[in-house]
Amino acid sequence: ANARDLAGIHKQLADLEDKGWANGHTYAAAVNAFCRCYDWQAARDALSRAEGRHVFRQGGSVAASSGVVTRTSMIRGYCEVARDLDKARRVFSRMEKDKSTEARPNTRTANTFLRGCLTLGSVDEAAALLERMENEWSKDETWCNEYGGAPDASSYEMVVNILCQALRHKQASATANRCLERLGTSPGCASMFVAVARAAAVCKDYQAANRAAKRAHRVLSMEEKTCADDEQANSEVVGSGGKRGMIKAVEADIEDEETAKSQAARARSLQVFQSHRHADLLAELKSIEKNIDKERPIDLQWLWSRTLIIEDHNARTEEEAQSGNKGKKKKKEKRDKVPPDKKLVQALCKRLSAFGLKESGPEADLSSKLFKGAVRGGRSGRFARLHKKRKKNKKISGEVDAIGKPKVDLAALFQPLEGEATQRPLHLEICSGGGEWICSRAMRDKSACWVACELRFDRAARCFQRLSLHGLATQQGNAGLVVGDACHALESCLQPSSCMRLFINHPEPPSLAELEAAVPGSEVVAERPATHLVTASFLRNGCAAVLKSGGVLTICTDSWEYGEWLLKTVAAPDMADIFEDALHGTSASKLKRLARVGKVGLRGEPPPAEVCGAEYRGKAGTSYFQRLKETEKSFRGVSGADAQERYFLCLRRRDASHAGKTMKLEEQATGEKNVVSSSRKHSRRKRREKKKAAGKSMKLEEQA
């Protein structure tokens, strides 16, 4: 799994199954390995085979516990890889209803599902699960005491954060207080009250925000004092799930040297994370208190109307999944009769409840109105004519989607500046995280519209609330948000040629084995699914699609290996017709250029703001991920300029005519080849005809 050797995992599991040696522990390891290699389908099939052979029913409590581990890994795969909470819910429900207590979900299983609710935005489901754990699970003494059925601090922390995503700060505050009453103070509890303070400030309940902020300060000071008094006391804390599930101490009597090194590495990694998180919480508290004092204008209806939650809108809803197959055909027929553009608008409005928007009211009406205008703007003329024709003939069906899906024009969601009739240019950041970078850019540059694109709901909610607290949730605000998979959003949902600038800051790089498999010309065969975002396909079909001709794409990474791979990717012949180096031929072309392939360069210096459209130098260009990387490097003894190393690719979208000229030249060359080949075929046919005529004349002479 660490090497991402998907073929090797398949081979090993098949060999063990053929020999009859595969047991519960085998399938637990295999399902976990498949999910870590992003192949959730193989993990599902392995789990299905194990259940079909009754592996988890044979062998008593040991087999049952391995079944819990296996299904927990499968739930994680469904949530993180497949991003399908419905599949995870079905596995979790079967475990809850199991007659055998030892086969039911434990705290780690529940926390895995809660983490899926957090990243996928399922608020009510998370709150309902915590309520069941507090009441039903905890009442069963065997389940609670022997098999870990009680909620821990991580469970409460995730539910509090989920409730704050939906701006339910009162319910979240009550849950956080209940956590301290049941479990006492533990590392990470302060983040619950920080989340409550942030959500209350967004809702303009400043008294509740001040109370939560003061409580967070007290808890943070207690944690800091405990850590300062005795480092060993902090390192010996062992929890039951999540980040508290790590063994944080390297016991003196460990005989295995490799195990001791592994435990020490995990302890150092946890120390880095907790140190960075502590500093981040203090900085966020300071920012929240500053915004409370200023009382900046917050009108959430305008920010809701500039927030798109992009998903598969044809998927079944939770109500349909719970109702089963009853009336399934009728519901499908009814759903197919709804025009695709209207269906998209309804889905966009409905999912905003995860960010606190009520399903009915003036705020929902405004969002629906603006979404309708944006979808109409993104729909092609051919699609509109086809849809009107089919509506007239009463033959509206789902095949309209196959002809042309409605697309969203992001620029139509923003109001032009006062006194100007034209729309402002659109700048889109991909992998925005908590939105720190995009927020600072939107506050400094009012002449452009800045949109963040983030996959995870928890990070997107942080971004939404950050934009609100910094005065960007107004009618004239120039910040928006897209929540969902960037590949799906750019390739299928957003209007082509709609963005002037694209930014990808600190994308998650693949592992070293994946980089070797992805390098052109490598002998390693890439038989694994793509585990990182910025692939050649995404650059070609996603980024190039939404960029206008002459638009600029800037990629920033702190990984030299990943930067080198990206350089080779964008300099490949099939990408040369799409992108060119935006700094080529300028005074900044050779400035700290570390590598070059063709005419494209990888640089260690940020590109000029007048070219890329944003300032990367100083505090204006910092972000959460950059500070986290600098903290990691400082713990390894790297400091100064070495800890701030970043690598930049600045690419300009070529004019469509350039690609057209290239295609014409290729067509001309192909045409010349076709002419030559056709003339050769014609001469060969003439020779065959002459030979055939000569043969006939010889036969006639012989007969005579």
N, C-alpha and C positions, 0 to 999 in steps of 0.2 A: 504493500500500500504506500509506503514512504517513497518508493521508486516509481510509483504510478505505472507499474507493469501490469496492465490489464490482461494481456494475453497470458502472462505467467500465472495470474490468479485463476483464470479459466482452466488452464491446464492442470494446476495442482488440485483444484476442487474436483475436476473430472476424474483424475487418477484415484483420489481417495474414495469417490463414490463408486467407481468401478470395482475397487478392491473391497468395498463394504466397510471401510474404516471411518467413514464420515459420521461424526456424532454432533451433539448440540454445540460443543465448543468450536468444532470445525465450521459449522454454518454461521455461528456468531462472528467468527473472524472473517469469513468470506463475505458476508453481507456488509460488514463494516468496511472492508477493503473495496468492494464494488462501489459503495457510496462515496468513498474518498476519491475514487477515480472517476466520479461523476457519471457512472453507469447504473442509474437506479433501476432500469429494466432488468438487468442481470441480477441485481440484489433481490428484486421482487420474485424472479423465477427461482432463485436459490431458496428463498424463504418458503415458497409454495411447495417445492420438492421436499423440504424438511418437514413441513406440516403434513404432506401427503404420506410420508413414511413414519409419521408419529414419533419423530425423533425426540420431541420435547415432552412426550408422555412416558417414555421408557427410561428408567433410571432414577426415579424419585425426585427429591428436591434439587439435586444437582442439575438434572436435565431441565427441570422447570425454570431454574434460575438462568440457565443458558438461553432458554426460550425468551425470557424477559429481556436479556441483553440483546438478543438478535432482533426482536421486534422494536426495541428502543432505537437501534441503529437504523432499522427500516423507516421508522417514523422520522428520524432525522434526515434520511435520504429523500423522503417525500417532501419535507418542508424546505430543505436547503437546496436540493438539486432539482427535483421535479417542480418545486414551488406549487404543490397541489395539497392544500390543507384538507380537502375532502377525502383523499386517499389515506392521509395520516389519521384523520378522525375515525375512519372505519376500523383501522387496526387498533387504535386506542380503545374504541368502544368494545371490541371483542375481548380485549384484555380485561377491561373493567367488569364485564359480565361473566368472566370465567369462574366456574364453581370452586376451583382450587385457589386458595388464597396465595400460595407461593408463585402462581403464574400470573397474578394481577400486577398492574403497573406499580412501580415504586416511585420515590420522590424524583429520582433521576429521569425516569420515563416521563413523569408529569412535567418536569422542567424542560425537557426536550420539546414536548408538545407546546408548552407555554412560550418557548422561544420561537416556535413556528408561528404562533398567534401574534407575537410581537413584530416579527419581520414581515408578516403577510397581512397585518392589519385586521385581525378578528377580535374585536373588543369584547362583545358579549360572551363569546365562547370562553375566553380566558377567565372572565369574572365568574362564570358559572362553574368552571373546573375548580377554582380556588374555594368556592363555597362548598362543593362536594368534598374536597379534601379536608376542610375544617369540620364538617359535620358527619358525613357518611364514612369516610376513610378513617378518621381519627376515632370514631366510636367503636370500630372493630379493633380490639386490643391486639389480636394476632397480626392483623394487617399493619397496624400502626407501629407496634413495638418490635416485632420480629422481622418484618419485611419492608420497613421504611415507607409507610403510607402517609406520614404527616408532612405538611408543607414546611419548608425551611426558609431561610432568609432570602435565598435566590428566587423562590416561588413568589413571595410577597413583592420583592423588588420588581420583577417582570410585570406582575399584574398592575402595580402602581404606575409603572411607566406606560403600560397599554392604556389605562384609564386616562392618564394625562395627555396621551396622543389625541383622544377624543374630547379633550377639554373638560372632563368630568373631575375637576380638581377636588371637590368636596368629598366625593366617594373615594378618591385616591388618598386623601388625607386621613379619612377614617380607617382605610386599609393599612396605611403606614403606621398609625398609632396602635392598631391591633397587632401588628407585627412586633413592635417593641414590647407590648404587654406580654405576648406569648413567649418570645425568644430572647428579649433583651437586645442590647446594642452589639452589633457585629460589623466587621469591615465591609463597607459598601452601603450601609444603611443611610448615610447622608445623602446619597444620590436620589433616594425616594423624595426627600423633602425639597431638594433642588428642583426636581421635576414638578412637584406640587406648586412651588413658588413661581416657576416659569409659566405653568398653565393658568394659574390664578391671575398673574400679571397680564397675560394675553386676553383673559376675560374681563380685565379692568376691575377685578376684585382685589384692590391694593391692600386692604387689611389682611386678608387671608394670605396674600403673597408675602407681606412683611413677617407674619407669624411663622410661615414655613421657612423663610430665609433665616430667621433667628434660630429656629430649631436645627436647621442644617449646619449653621456655624457651631452650635454647641456640640453636635455629634462629631463634626470634623475635628474640633479641638480635642475631644475625648480620644478619638482614634490616633491623632498625632501624638498625644501625651503617652498613650499606651505603647506606641511604636518606639518613641524616644526612650522610655524607661527600660524596656527590655526587648531587644531585637529578637531574641530567641523565643520569647513568649508569642510574638507575632508570627514567627515561622512555624510554630508547632500547632497552629490552628488547623483542624481538619474538619471539613464540612461534608455534606451529603450530596450536593449537586452543583452544577455550574462551575464557576471559577472557584467556589469554595470546596469543590470536590477534589482539588489537587492536593497531594501530600506535599506540604510546604516545608518539611524538615528533612534533613539528611541525617538519619540516625547513625549514631557512632558505631553500632554493632552490625552494620551491614557488611556482609562478607564479600558480596559480588562488587567488584570495582566498577564495572559498567553501570550497574544499577545505581551505585552511589553518584557517579557522574551525571546520570540521567536525572536523578532527583535534585542534584545541585543546579543543573541547567534549568529545570522547571522552577526551582525556587528563585533563581535570578530573574527569569522571565516574568514571574509573578510580581517580583519586587519592582521591576521596571514599569510594568503596567499599573500597579497600585500607586507608585510615585507620580507617574504622569497623570493618572486619573485624579489624584488628590489635587494637584496643581490646576487641572482643568476645571474641577468643581469649584475651587476658590475663585478662579477667573470668571466663571459663569455666574456665580453668586454676585460678584462685584458688578458685572454687566447688568444683571437683573435689577439690582438695587439702584443703579444709575438710571436705568430706564423708568423705574417706578417714580423716582424723584422728578424726572423730566415730564412724565405723563404725556408721552408722544401720542399723536392721534392714531387710533386703531379702529378701522372699519373693516371687519373680517369679510363682509359680503363681497368686497372687491377682490380680496386675495383668494377667496374660495372660487370665484369665477375665473381666476387665472391659474387654477390648479387642476391638472389633468391626471387622473389615475388610469393608466393604460393597462388593460387586461384583455383576456379572451372573452369578449362580450357574448359569444355564442355558447359559452360553457353553462352547465346547469347551476342554478342558484342553490343555496343551502336549503331553502324550503322544498325545492323539487327533490333534492337528494334525500331529505328526511321523509318525504311523502312516499317514496318508492316508485314503483312502476304504475301506480294507479293514476289514470288520466294522463299518462305520459304522452300518448299519441296526440290527444286533443290539445295539450299545452304546447307541443311542438308545432302543430298546425297553426295555433293562434300566434305563436312567436314568429313563425315564418311570414305571416301576413303583415307584420310590422315592418315598415321600410327600414333599410339598414341605417340611414342617417338618423332617423328618430330613435332607433334602438341604441345607437351609440350615445346619443344625448342623454337618454334615460339612464344608461349604465354609468356615464360620467357623473351625473348628479347623485345617483344612489350611493356610489362608493365614497363620496365626500363625507358621509356620516362617520367614517373612521377618523376624520379630522374635525369633528364637532358640528357639522352642518345638519340641521334638522331637515327631515324629508319634505316638510311642507312649511310654507311661510314666504315672506317677501325675499329673504336671502336666497332660498332655493329657486324662486321664480327668476331672480336676476341671473343666477348661474345658468339656468336653463335657457334663458333668452340669449345670453352671450355665447353659450355653446352652440346654439342653433345657427347663429350668425357665422361662427368660426367654421362649423362643419359645412355650411353652404359654400363658404369661401374656399374650402379645401376640396370640394367635389368638382370633378372634371365635367366639362360641358357634355361630353358623350354619355357619361353616367347619368346626368340629369335628364337628358332627352330619353334615354332608354327607360329610366324609372317612370317618367311621365307617361310614356307610351304604354308600359305594362300596367300602370295604374288605371289608365283609361280602358284597357282591354280586360281589367279584372284578372290579371294573370301574375300578380306580384308573388314572388317566391324567393327562396334563398339563393337561386342561381344568379341573382343580381350581384352578389358578393363576388362570384367568380369572374364577372365582367369588369367590375371596378368598385373597390371598397371606398366609402367616404373617408376623406382625410381632413385633418384639423389644421387650420391656418392659425398658428400661434400668434402672429402679429395682430390678428383681428380681435384678440382678447384684451389688447392694451389700448388706452386712450391716447390720442396724439397730444403733443405739448400744446399749451394754450397759445392761440394765435397761429398755429400751423395746421395745415390740412393733411399733410403726408404722414405716413406711419414712420415711427422710428426704426432704425435697423435692429435686427434681432441677433442677440448673442446667446449661445447655448453652451453650458458646461455639463459634461458627462462625468459620472462618478463624483457627485457633489458632496457626498457625506452629509455632515450636519449643516452645510451651507455657509460656513464662515467666509470662504473666499468669495463666493458669488454675492454675498450680502455686502461685503466691503466694496466690491466693484460697482454694485447698483447704487450705493450711497454716493460714490465719488463721481460716477458718470451718468448723469440724467439724460444725456442725449441718445442713449440706446436702451433697449429692453433686454433685461438679463433673465435667463430662464435656467433653472437648475434641473438636472435629470438624475434621479437616484432610484436604485432598485429596491432597497429595503424601506419598509414603512416607518420603522423607528427612526432611522436617520432622516427620512423625508419629513417626518413630523417635527424633528428638531429644527430642520431648515425652515419649515412653515412658521413655527413659533419665533424663530430668530428674526425672520423678515418682518413679522408683526411688531415685535418689540423695538425694532429699529426704524419704525415709521414708514415702512414700505407697503402697509396694508391700507392704502387709500385709493381713491378713484384715479389720481394721477400717478400712482405708484408704477415703478418700472421694473418690478421683479415678479416672476412667476415660477411655477414648479410643475415638473412632469414626474410622476411616480410610476415606475415599471421598468421592464427590460429595455435597455437602450437599443438593442438590435431590433426588437419588435417595433419600438416607437419610431425609430428613424426610417426603417425599411418599409413599414406598412401603415403607420398612423399619421405621420406628419407630412404636410404638403411639401413636395419637392421644390428645391431652389428657394427656400424660405429663410435661410440663415446666412448672415454675413460673416460671423465668426463662430468657430467651434473650439472648445478647450477641453482637453482630457488631462487632468492633473493627478499624478500619482496613481495610475491604474495598477491593480494588483497583478504582479508578474507571475507567470507560470513557474513551475519547479524547473530545476536544471535539466532533468530528464526530458521534460516536455519541450524545453528550448532546443535540446539536441534533436528531438524528433521533428521540430518545426523548421529548423534551419534548412534552406534549400540546398539540395545536394547531399544531405546527411544520409548515412546508411541505415539509420534507425527508422523503422516504418511506423508512421503515426496512425495506429489503429484505435486510438482513444478519442473520446469526445473532447471538444474544445473546452478548456478550463479557464480561459482568460478572455477578456472582452475584445481587446484591440487586435483582431486577426485581419488577414488580408481581405477576407470576405466582408467583414464589418466596415473596413475602410472604403472598400469599393462600392458596396451596395447600400451602406448606411450613411457614412459621413459624406461621401461624394454626392449622394442623392439629395441631401437637404442643403448642401452648400451652394450658394450662388456662384456663378462664374466670376473668378477673381476673389472669392471668399478665402479666408485663411484658417487653417487648422493648426493648432499648437498643442503638442504633446510634451508633458513634463514628467520625468521619472527620476528616481534616485538609484536605480539599478543599471549599472553599466552594461551587463549582459543583455538585459531586456532592451535597453536603448540601442545596442548594436544590432539586435535581431530586428527591431522596428526599422532601423535604417536600411537593412538589406531588403526588408519587405516592401517599403515604399519606393526603393530604387529599382525594383524588379521591372523588366520590360513591360509586363502587362499593367503596371501602375504608372508608368512614365507618361501615358496619354491622359492620365487623370490629375496627377499632382506634380508640381515642380517646387523646388526650393524657393521659398518666398524671399530669402535674403540673398539669393544668387545675383551677383552683379552690383550689390550695394556695398557701402562702406563697412557694414557689419558682417559681410560674408565670411571673412577669414578670422573674425574675432573669436578667439578661443575655440576654434574648430578642431575637435579631437579626432574625428574620423570622417571619411568621405567615400561614398560609393556613387560613381558617375558624377552628376552635378548636384547631388543632395548631400548635405553635411549634418553631422551630429555635433552639437556645440555644448560647451560647459558654461556658457554665458546666456542669461535670459535675452530673448529677442527684443528689439526696440518696441515700445508701446505703440508707436505710430504705425507699425507693421502688423503686429499680432492683435492689437486692440486692447491690451491690458498690461498693467504694470506688475512685474514679478519681483522687483527689487524692494528691499526694505520690509517694513511691517505690512505694507499694503498687499504684498504677494504671499504672505504666510498662510498656512492652513493647519488644520488639526493633524492630518497625516504627516505633514512635514515636521511638526514639532515632535510627534511620536517617534519618527525615525531619528531625529536629532537626540532625543532622550535615550533611545536604544544605543546609539553610537557612543554617547557620553559614558554609559555604563561599561562599554567595552574599552574605554580609555581614549576614544577618538574625540577630539575637540577642535574648536576653531573653525577654519575654513573647510577642513576635511569633513567635519560633521554636517556641513551644509551643501555638500556636492549634489548638484542636480544636472540633468542632461535634457536638452531641448531639441525637438524637431519642429520646424516652422515651415508649413507647406501651403502652397497656394493652389486653389482649384483652377485647373486650366479651362480656357474657354471651350464651350462645346464644339465650336468650329474647328478647333485643333484636332479633336478626336474624329470629327467628320472628315477633315482632310486626310487623316491617316487611313480612315476606312475607305475613302475614295481611291487613294493610291493602292491599297490592298486589292480593291475591286478591279482597278485597272490592270494590275499585275495578274490577277486571277483571270480577267477577261482575255488578256494577251495569251496566257497559257491555254485557255479554252480554245482560242482561235487556232493556235498552233496544233493542239491535239485534234481539233475537228478537221483541219486540213489533212493531217496525217491519216485520219480515219477515212476521209474521202479518197485519198490516193490508194490506200489499201483496198477499198471497195472496188475502185476502177480496175486495179490489177486482178482482183478475183473474178470480176466480170469478163475481162479479156481472156483470162485463162480458161474460164468455163466455156466461152464462145469458141476458143481454139479446140477444146476437147470435143465439142459437138460436131465441128467441121471434120475432124479426123474420123469420128464414128461414121458420118455420112459417106466419106470417101471409102472407108473399109466396106460398108454395105454395097456401094456401087461396084 
